[in-house]
Amino acid sequence: MPVISVDWWKGNDRAQRQELVSELTACVSRIAGCPEEAVTVIVRDVDPDHWGKGGVLADEILSGAAPAAPSPQDTGGQP
């Protein structure tokens, strides 16, 4: 029974959540070889001021108030 957890920015509408759930379910079902009914998708809407990257809250990064810290992938490291 695959369980997929998605955290994304708050503000996506119901249609976007439905599309995300449908697409992820179909993809995981195909790859895992299980029925779609066995796939669970949990979607959490997160306020940007409750999410940080590189020691900076995301609302500051999104507003341009703070530079985005490079991710490990950006610098050639492992995630």
N, C-alpha and C positions, 0 to 999 in steps of 0.2 A: 504494500500500500504506500506509494510515493506521496510525500507531503512536501509541497513547495511553499516557501515563505517569501513574500515580496514586500519590501519596505520601499516606498517611493514618496515623492513630495505630495503633500496635501494639495488638493485642487483639481484632481482628475475627476471626471464625472462618471456616472453609473455606466454609460455606454462604453467608456474607455476601460473601466474595471471588468465589464462583461467580456469585452474583446480580449483583454489580457488573460483572464481565466480560461476562456475557450481555447485560445492559441496555445497556452502553456499546457493545458490538459491534453490536447491532441498531440502535441510534440512529445511529451513525457510518455503518454500511452504508446505511441509508436516506437520510441526508443526502448522503453522498458518491457514492451510486449505484454502489457496488462490492459484490461478494459478501462475505458475512460471513467467508468463509475468508481474505480479504485483509486483515482487520483484526487487528492485534496489540495486546494490552493487557498492560502491565507494571504490576504492583501491588507497591509497596514498603511494608512495615510499618516505621514509624519510632517509636522511643522518644521520648516527649515531652521527655526531657532532651537529645535530639539535634536539637531543632527550636526555633528562636527567632523571636519576633515583637516588634518594637519594642525590641530590645536585651535582652529578657528570655526566659529559657528557658521553654518551654511547660509544663513540669511545675510551675513556680512559678505560672504563670497559672491552670492547671487546679486547683491546690490552693487558690487564693485568696490565696497568699502575696504575689503582686504584681498590681497592676492591669493589665488588658489595655490595651496601647497602641491608640489608635484607628487603624483602617486608613484609607488614602487615601479609600476610598469613604465612610467615616463622616464625613469632614471635607470632602467635596465635591470632592476631587481625583481625578486619574486613577490607575488601578492601576499 
